[in-house]
Amino acid sequence: MSQGQISSRYATALLAFADANGEADRVCREAHRLEQAVVELPQVESLVTDPAAVPLRQKMSLLRAALEPDEMSGTMETFLRLVFRNRREHELRFILHTFTRLYYRSRGIRFATVTTAVAPPPKLADRIAASLQERLHCQVVMEEKTDPSLIGGVVVRVDDIRLDASVAGQLETLRREFTEKNKRIV
C-alpha cells in the first residue's frame, strides 16, 4: 500500500473518530502543531518514527511536550497509540498533514499559501484571502511565505492550484516560449 493511501485511510479514520467525539476542532489544532514539531525538529521525527528508538511511553511524552502548555486530547492520544501499535509511526507526519487537509475540506475551508520574494506588505494576505473567498464561495485560511528566488511578484497556491504572478515565473515562461519558437525555426 502506498504512503498516500495509508495516510489517507488513517486521516479519514481520525476525522470520523474526532467528529464522533466532538473534538474535531481541537484535534485539528493538535495535528497541525504535532506536524510542525516533527517537520521543524528532525530529532523529534527520528525518535518518534523509529520503532526501536525509544519506548512508546517516551514517544507519547515527547508528543505531549510538543503540545505544551495544552494537554493532549483523549482522541489524539488514542489515535497516536493506534498508529504506534500498527507500526505506522513512519507515516505519522503525512497522516497528520492529510488529516488537516481533510478537516478543512469537510468544513468548507480551503487552504491557501501566498509566497512573495520579500516580506509581504501589510494586509496583502488578507486582501488575497478576501478575493479568493469571494470567487470560491468558501472560507480561506491563508499562510504567508517568502522565497527570494521569485525575484518579485507573488505566487498564490489554493489546494493544488498554483497562480504564478512572479518575475521568476514570467522569465521561465519567456524562456520556454523562446526555446519552443527556436526549435521550430531550426
C-alpha positions in Angstrom: 0.0 0.0 0.0 1.4 3.4 -0.9 2.2 6.2 1.6 -0.7 8.3 0.2 -3.2 5.5 0.7 -2.0 4.8 4.2 -2.1 8.4 5.3 -5.5 9.0 3.7 -7.1 6.0 5.4 -5.7 6.9 8.8 -6.5 10.6 8.4 -10.1 9.7 7.3 -10.5 7.4 10.4 -9.1 10.1 12.7 -11.6 12.7 11.3 -14.5 10.3 11.8 -13.3 9.5 15.3 -12.7 13.1 16.2 -16.1 14.2 14.9 -17.8 11.3 16.8 -16.1 12.5 20.0 -16.9 16.2 19.3 -13.2 17.1 19.3 -12.5 17.7 15.7 -11.5 21.4 16.1 -9.1 20.6 18.9 -7.7 17.6 17.2 -7.0 19.7 14.1 -5.1 22.2 16.1 -3.1 19.4 17.7 -2.4 17.7 14.4 -1.1 20.9 13.0 1.2 21.6 16.0 2.4 18.0 16.0 3.2 18.1 12.3 5.1 21.3 12.8 7.1 19.8 15.6 8.0 16.7 13.5 9.0 18.9 10.5 10.9 21.6 12.3 12.8 19.3 14.7 14.5 16.4 12.9 15.5 14.8 16.2 11.8 14.6 17.2 11.0 12.9 13.9 13.8 10.4 14.2 12.7 9.5 17.8 9.0 9.2 17.0 9.2 7.5 13.7 11.9 4.8 14.5 10.1 1.8 16.1 13.2 0.8 18.1 14.4 4.3 19.1 12.6 4.7 22.4 9.7 3.0 24.2 6.1 4.1 23.4 5.6 6.0 26.7 8.6 8.2 25.9 7.3 8.8 22.4 3.9 9.8 23.8 5.7 12.1 26.4 7.6 13.7 23.6 4.5 14.3 21.6 2.6 15.7 24.6 5.5 18.1 25.2 5.1 19.4 21.7 1.6 20.5 22.6 2.6 22.4 25.8 1.1 24.3 27.5 -2.1 22.5 26.4 -2.9 18.9 27.2 -3.3 16.3 24.5 -6.9 15.4 23.8 -8.1 11.8 24.5 -9.0 11.4 20.9 -5.4 12.3 19.7 -3.8 10.1 22.4 -5.9 7.1 21.4 -5.2 7.7 17.8 -1.5 8.0 18.2 -1.4 4.8 20.3 -3.2 3.1 17.4 -0.6 4.4 14.9 2.2 3.1 17.0 0.6 -0.2 17.7 0.1 -0.8 14.0 3.7 0.2 13.3 2.8 3.2 11.1 4.9 5.7 13.0 7.0 6.4 9.9 3.8 7.7 8.3 2.8 10.0 11.2 3.8 13.3 9.6 1.9 12.5 6.4 -1.2 11.3 8.3 -1.3 14.5 10.4 -0.9 16.6 7.2 -3.6 14.7 5.4 -5.9 14.9 8.4 -5.6 18.7 8.5 -6.4 19.0 4.8 -9.4 16.6 5.2 -10.6 18.6 8.2 -10.5 21.9 6.3 -12.3 20.3 3.3 -15.0 18.8 5.4 -15.7 22.2 6.9 -15.8 24.1 3.6 -12.5 25.7 4.2 -9.8 26.0 1.5 -6.1 26.3 2.4 -4.1 28.8 0.5 -0.5 30.0 0.5 0.8 33.3 -0.7 4.5 33.5 -1.4 6.4 36.7 -2.1 10.1 37.5 -2.7 10.3 39.7 0.3 8.2 40.2 3.4 4.7 40.9 2.1 3.1 44.3 2.5 0.7 44.6 5.4 -2.7 43.1 4.7 -1.7 41.6 1.4 -2.7 38.1 2.5 -6.0 39.5 3.9 -6.8 41.1 0.5 -5.9 38.0 -1.4 -7.9 35.8 1.1 -11.0 38.1 0.7 -10.7 37.9 -3.1 -10.4 34.1 -3.0 -13.3 33.8 -0.6 -15.5 35.9 -2.9 -14.5 33.8 -6.0 -14.5 30.4 -4.4 -17.6 31.0 -2.1 -15.9 29.4 0.9 -13.7 30.4 3.8 -10.0 30.6 3.0 -7.2 30.0 5.5 -4.1 31.9 4.3 -0.4 31.2 5.1 2.3 33.6 4.1 5.8 32.6 2.9 8.8 34.3 1.4 11.0 33.0 -1.3 13.8 35.3 -2.6 14.1 33.2 -5.8 10.8 34.7 -7.0 12.6 38.0 -7.6 9.4 39.9 -7.3 5.6 39.4 -7.7 3.5 36.8 -5.9 2.6 33.1 -6.2 -0.7 32.0 -4.7 -1.5 28.3 -4.2 -5.0 27.1 -3.3 -5.1 23.4 -2.7 -3.4 22.0 -5.8 -3.9 25.1 -8.0 -1.0 27.5 -8.5 -1.4 31.1 -9.7 2.1 32.4 -10.6 2.4 36.2 -11.0 6.1 36.2 -10.1 9.0 37.7 -12.1 10.8 34.3 -12.0 7.6 32.7 -13.4 7.3 35.2 -16.2 11.0 34.7 -17.0 10.5 30.9 -17.1 7.5 31.4 -19.4 9.6 33.6 -21.8 12.4 31.1 -21.8 10.1 28.2 -22.7 8.4 30.2 -25.4 11.7 31.3 -26.9 13.1 27.7 -26.8 9.9 26.3 -28.5 10.0 29.0 -31.1 13.6 28.5 -31.9 13.2 24.7 -32.2 10.6 25.2 -34.9 12.8 27.6 -36.9 15.8 25.3 -37.0 
